[in-house]
Each structure stands twice: as C-alpha cells, then as structure tokens.
Amino acid sequence: MKKISLLWILLILGLVTSSCNKRVSLQSYYVDKMEDASFLVVNVPFKLESFFKQNLSEDEQLTVSSIDKLNLLLFRPKEDQIEKYQKELVVISEILDQERYQHLMNFRAFEKAEGTFLFEGTTQAIEEGIIFLKMGEKGFGVLRILGSDINPASLVTLVKKVDPNLFKQQLKFSFGSIEGLFSDEKKD
C-alpha cells in the first residue's frame, strides 16, 4: 500500500512541476506586450495582394486565400532600453526555439536585417507561419501568419515575391507613425 501511495504522490508531484515549467507561447507573449508601451502589437489591416508586384500563380493565390490573419509585434529600443531589449530578445528567442516551431529558412532583408521563417503544423499544411526579423541593436519584429492548411512551398515562394518597396509603402500608409522603425535614424 505504501508503494502505491508513494507512486501516486510522485505522479502528482511530476504533473505539478511539469505544468509549472511550461514555456510561454507566442500568443501569450503578444498578449502580454499589448500593455507595454515599448511594443507595437497590431492586427495587420491591409490585403496581402498589395505586397506583390508580380502576378501570382493559382497555387500562390490559393495560399493567400488560406491566410486568415496577420499579427505584427515590433520593438525598437530607446537608448535607455538596451538592457530590456537584450532581455526581450532572449525571451522571444526561447519561445521560437520551442520544438513546436519548425525552421523553414533564413533570409536577409532591408539593409542589415536577419530573418528566420518558422512554422507550426505539418510540412503539408501550416497552421501558423512566423517571420522573425532582427535589426541588430535597432530592434526586432515578429509577424504571425495565421490560417489553415497553408501550403508551405507556396508560402516560401510568396515571401520571396514580396516587393520591399510595396511593403514599406503599405507600412507607411497604414502606420505612418512607425514608418522609420527600422531606419538608421532613432525616433524617441
């Protein structure tokens, strides 16, 4: 009887400690940062078709239609927030290093930005695509691409077809106050 009681106690203790060690999800990180004035968290209000100069194939159009929502999180540290920036960079990196997110590709964007494209789901049907963009000490951004049964091959092709100038125009048009977020000039 003692062995059974000890086994139950160990089982319950194991469940309690494992539930306390759960990592923060990307969704909860977004929600937590909505109240932090250092971050900008928005649902992107423009149509995806406005990012492409080239015509899209039928598969690519199907991929665009399978995307339900885009969520954008941006953080650009002020001079007195360098320590906070380093901490947030560690937190977001730990979230994106979770096993649930699979690496699809690395890329370079703008002038000196490094990006990573990750996804959650299967290689046949992505449920969430994640683009993480880091501009050295100037800040970082995370774009969540939410949908259902998104074709990963078409999504990679779409990302490569995004016209940076059209993207910048859309950002400037939709979010004029953040147009210089990743430019060389710091805004306070």
Secondary structure per residue as TSV (DSSP state, phi and psi in degrees):
chain	resnum	aa	ss	phi	psi
A	1	M	-	360.0	-37.9
A	2	K	H	-62.5	-38.8
A	3	K	H	-64.5	-38.9
A	4	I	H	-67.7	-43.0
A	5	S	H	-63.0	-43.6
A	6	L	H	-63.3	-40.2
A	7	L	H	-62.2	-43.7
A	8	W	H	-64.9	-41.0
A	9	I	H	-62.9	-45.1
A	10	L	H	-64.4	-38.6
A	11	L	H	-64.2	-46.5
A	12	I	H	-64.6	-43.7
A	13	L	H	-60.9	-41.3
A	14	G	H	-63.0	-42.1
A	15	L	H	-64.5	-42.8
A	16	V	H	-64.2	-46.4
A	17	T	H	-70.2	-34.2
A	18	S	H	-70.9	-34.2
A	19	S	H	-72.6	-27.6
A	20	C	H	-75.1	-24.0
A	21	N	T	-92.4	9.5
A	22	K	-	-63.4	140.0
A	23	R	-	-79.0	157.7
A	24	V	-	-70.1	137.4
A	25	S	-	-86.3	162.0
A	26	L	H	-63.2	-40.0
A	27	Q	H	-59.7	-46.3
A	28	S	H	-68.3	-31.7
A	29	Y	H	-62.4	-46.0
A	30	Y	H	-57.4	-48.7
A	31	V	H	-61.1	-44.6
A	32	D	H	-61.1	-36.9
A	33	K	H	-82.4	-9.4
A	34	M	T	-61.9	-30.1
A	35	E	T	-89.8	-7.2
A	36	D	-	-92.6	118.4
A	37	A	T	-65.9	-15.8
A	38	S	T	-75.1	-16.1
A	39	F	E	-110.8	151.3
A	40	L	E	-116.6	120.2
A	41	V	E	-124.1	119.9
A	42	V	E	-140.9	153.2
A	43	N	E	-85.6	123.5
A	44	V	-	-70.4	120.5
A	45	P	-	-91.8	6.7
A	46	F	S	-108.3	163.5
A	47	K	-	-79.4	139.3
A	48	L	G	-61.6	-32.4
A	49	E	G	-58.8	-22.7
A	50	S	G	-74.6	-6.4
A	51	F	G	-89.6	-9.6
A	52	F	B	-113.7	129.1
A	53	K	S	-85.0	-36.5
A	54	Q	S	-81.2	156.2
A	55	N	-	-71.2	146.9
A	56	L	-	-97.0	144.3
A	57	S	-	-71.0	172.1
A	58	E	H	-62.7	-41.5
A	59	D	H	-63.4	-41.3
A	60	E	H	-67.4	-38.5
A	61	Q	H	-64.5	-38.0
A	62	L	H	-64.4	-40.2
A	63	T	H	-63.3	-44.9
A	64	V	H	-58.9	-41.5
A	65	S	H	-71.0	-19.5
A	66	S	T	-84.8	-5.1
A	67	I	E	-90.0	120.7
A	68	D	E	-88.9	-39.2
A	69	K	E	-156.2	148.8
A	70	L	E	-120.0	130.3
A	71	N	E	-117.5	132.1
A	72	L	E	-119.2	132.8
A	73	L	E	-124.2	126.3
A	74	L	E	-126.8	141.0
A	75	F	E	-139.9	121.0
A	76	R	-	-125.3	112.0
A	77	P	-	-72.2	142.1
A	78	K	-	-80.2	170.9
A	79	E	G	-58.3	-31.4
A	80	D	G	-87.9	7.7
A	81	Q	G	-116.1	18.6
A	82	I	H	-61.3	-41.9
A	83	E	H	-64.6	-41.7
A	84	K	H	-63.0	-41.2
A	85	Y	H	-59.3	-47.0
A	86	Q	H	-60.7	-41.3
A	87	K	H	-64.3	-46.7
A	88	E	H	-64.9	-35.2
A	89	L	H	-64.1	-39.2
A	90	V	H	-65.6	-44.7
A	91	V	H	-61.9	-49.4
A	92	I	H	-66.5	-35.7
A	93	S	H	-64.9	-40.3
A	94	E	H	-64.2	-39.4
A	95	I	H	-63.0	-47.2
A	96	L	H	-74.1	-15.2
A	97	D	T	-84.2	-3.1
A	98	Q	S	-62.0	151.0
A	99	E	T	-60.2	-26.9
A	100	R	T	-64.8	-25.2
A	101	Y	S	-98.0	124.8
A	102	Q	E	-102.1	140.3
A	103	H	E	-78.0	131.5
A	104	L	E	-106.9	-47.5
A	105	M	E	-168.7	159.2
A	106	N	E	-106.9	154.5
A	107	F	E	-154.9	167.7
A	108	R	E	-115.7	143.9
A	109	A	E	-141.8	163.0
A	110	F	T	48.6	-139.0
A	111	E	T	-85.3	-56.3
A	112	K	T	-129.4	22.7
A	113	A	E	-86.0	140.8
A	114	E	E	-110.5	135.2
A	115	G	E	-128.5	157.2
A	116	T	E	-133.7	137.1
A	117	F	E	-111.5	118.5
A	118	L	E	-121.0	166.6
A	119	F	E	-150.3	159.0
A	120	E	E	-121.9	136.9
A	121	G	E	127.9	-152.3
A	122	T	-	-109.0	167.9
A	123	T	S	-70.1	-13.4
A	124	Q	S	-93.6	-26.7
A	125	A	-	-149.0	103.5
A	126	I	E	-80.8	136.0
A	127	E	E	-97.7	-30.5
A	128	E	E	-146.3	123.3
A	129	G	E	-101.9	144.0
A	130	I	E	-131.2	125.5
A	131	I	E	-112.5	116.7
A	132	F	E	-107.6	123.0
A	133	L	E	-123.7	127.2
A	134	K	E	-124.4	129.9
A	135	M	-	-111.1	61.0
A	136	G	G	54.8	-129.4
A	137	E	G	-84.4	0.2
A	138	K	G	-83.7	-14.4
A	139	G	-	137.1	-176.2
A	140	F	E	-147.2	163.3
A	141	G	E	-142.1	148.9
A	142	V	E	-130.7	124.2
A	143	L	E	-110.8	122.0
A	144	R	E	-98.5	127.8
A	145	I	E	-108.5	106.8
A	146	L	E	-105.9	137.1
A	147	G	E	-173.7	-158.0
A	148	S	E	-140.0	134.5
A	149	D	E	52.4	45.1
A	150	I	E	-74.6	130.2
A	151	N	-	-73.9	115.9
A	152	P	H	-64.2	-38.0
A	153	A	H	-64.0	-43.5
A	154	S	H	-67.3	-34.9
A	155	L	H	-65.6	-41.7
A	156	V	H	-62.5	-43.6
A	157	T	H	-61.1	-42.8
A	158	L	H	-60.6	-45.1
A	159	V	H	-59.4	-40.4
A	160	K	H	-69.1	-24.4
A	161	K	H	-89.6	-5.8
A	162	V	B	-62.3	127.1
A	163	D	-	-83.9	114.5
A	164	P	H	-57.8	-35.4
A	165	N	H	-67.5	-42.0
A	166	L	H	-65.9	-37.1
A	167	F	H	-62.1	-47.7
A	168	K	H	-62.2	-40.1
A	169	Q	H	-61.3	-44.5
A	170	Q	H	-63.6	-41.6
A	171	L	H	-61.9	-45.6
A	172	K	H	-63.1	-43.4
A	173	F	H	-66.1	-44.9
A	174	S	H	-82.9	-34.2
A	175	F	-	-132.4	61.8
A	176	G	G	-49.5	-35.4
A	177	S	G	-72.0	-13.9
A	178	I	G	-115.9	13.5
A	179	E	T	-57.5	-30.6
A	180	G	T	-96.1	19.0
A	181	L	T	-52.4	-44.5
A	182	F	T	-111.6	20.1
A	183	S	S	-81.1	174.6
A	184	D	S	-71.4	-24.9
A	185	E	S	-83.0	133.1
A	186	K	-	-87.7	134.3
A	187	K	-	-110.2	139.5
A	188	D	-	-102.1	360.0
